[in-house]
Amino acid sequence: MTLDNRLNLGLTDVSGARRAPASESAVSTSVLVDGMTCAHCVASVTEEISAIDGVEAVNVALNAGGASRVLVHSSAPIDSASIRAAVEEAGYALAGTAE
């Protein structure tokens, strides 16, 4: 059974990753975050960004010792100041946007 089939049945993905929405109208924003070194860091940033209204999913590509790429999926564009505030609330610094 594929992950998509399990999600359609209402089963939970226990891997801890929030899946991106299948909606074609979804917006993706990619930012770089400095200072993350472990899974706890990823969880903190994910929790803070997920609390922003409209955010549907957050995916983090951890790069310990460098800037980690954070991909934010939302139903509408998210103000960059909101993302910056969420990252700073988690205790990290926004390094910029990722192309």
C-alpha positions as CSV (number, residue, x, y, z in Angstrom):
1,M,0.0,0.0,0.0
2,T,1.5,3.3,-1.0
3,L,1.7,6.3,1.3
4,D,-0.9,8.2,-0.7
5,N,-3.3,5.3,-0.4
6,R,-2.7,5.2,3.4
7,L,-3.4,8.9,3.7
8,N,-6.6,8.6,1.6
9,L,-7.7,6.0,4.1
10,G,-7.1,8.4,7.0
11,L,-4.0,6.5,8.2
12,T,-1.1,8.6,9.6
13,D,2.3,8.8,8.2
14,V,4.5,8.1,11.2
15,S,7.7,9.2,9.5
16,G,7.2,12.7,11.0
17,A,7.3,14.5,7.7
18,R,4.3,16.6,6.7
19,R,3.3,15.9,3.1
20,A,2.9,18.6,0.6
21,P,-0.7,19.2,-0.5
22,A,-1.8,17.8,-3.8
23,S,-3.6,21.0,-4.7
24,E,-2.4,22.7,-7.9
25,S,-3.2,26.1,-6.3
26,A,-0.7,25.6,-3.5
27,V,2.2,28.0,-3.2
28,S,5.7,26.9,-2.3
29,T,8.3,29.2,-0.7
30,S,11.9,28.1,-0.1
31,V,14.1,29.8,2.5
32,L,17.5,29.1,3.9
33,V,17.9,28.9,7.7
34,D,21.3,29.1,9.6
35,G,22.1,27.3,12.8
36,M,20.1,24.1,12.6
37,T,22.2,21.0,13.5
38,C,19.9,18.2,14.5
39,A,16.4,16.8,14.3
40,H,15.3,18.8,17.4
41,C,16.3,22.0,15.4
42,V,14.2,20.8,12.5
43,A,11.2,20.1,14.7
44,S,11.4,23.5,16.3
45,V,11.5,25.4,13.0
46,T,8.8,23.2,11.5
47,E,6.5,23.7,14.5
48,E,6.9,27.5,14.4
49,I,6.4,27.8,10.7
50,S,3.5,25.4,10.7
51,A,1.7,27.7,13.1
52,I,1.5,30.5,10.5
53,D,-2.1,30.8,9.0
54,G,-2.3,29.2,5.6
55,V,0.8,26.9,5.9
56,E,-0.1,23.4,4.9
57,A,3.2,21.6,5.0
58,V,6.9,22.3,5.9
59,N,9.8,20.2,4.6
60,V,13.4,20.7,5.9
61,A,16.6,19.5,4.2
62,L,19.0,19.7,7.1
63,N,22.5,20.8,6.3
64,A,24.3,20.7,9.6
65,G,27.1,23.3,9.6
66,G,25.5,25.3,6.8
67,A,22.3,26.8,5.7
68,S,19.4,24.3,5.7
69,R,16.7,24.6,3.0
70,V,13.1,24.9,4.3
71,L,10.3,24.5,1.9
72,V,7.0,26.0,3.0
73,H,3.8,24.8,1.2
74,S,0.8,27.1,1.7
75,S,-2.7,27.8,0.3
76,A,-1.7,31.4,-0.5
77,P,1.6,33.4,-0.5
78,I,3.0,33.8,3.0
79,D,4.6,37.1,4.0
80,S,8.3,36.8,4.3
81,A,8.2,38.7,7.6
82,S,6.0,36.0,9.1
83,I,8.4,33.3,8.1
84,R,11.4,35.3,9.4
85,A,9.5,35.9,12.7
86,A,8.7,32.1,13.0
87,V,12.3,31.1,12.3
88,E,13.6,33.6,14.9
89,E,11.0,32.5,17.5
90,A,12.4,29.0,17.1
91,G,15.9,30.4,17.8
92,Y,17.5,30.4,14.4
93,A,18.3,33.0,11.7
94,L,16.9,33.3,8.2
95,A,19.8,33.3,5.8
96,G,17.7,34.2,2.8
97,T,15.5,32.7,0.1
98,A,16.5,29.7,-1.9
99,E,16.1,29.5,-5.6
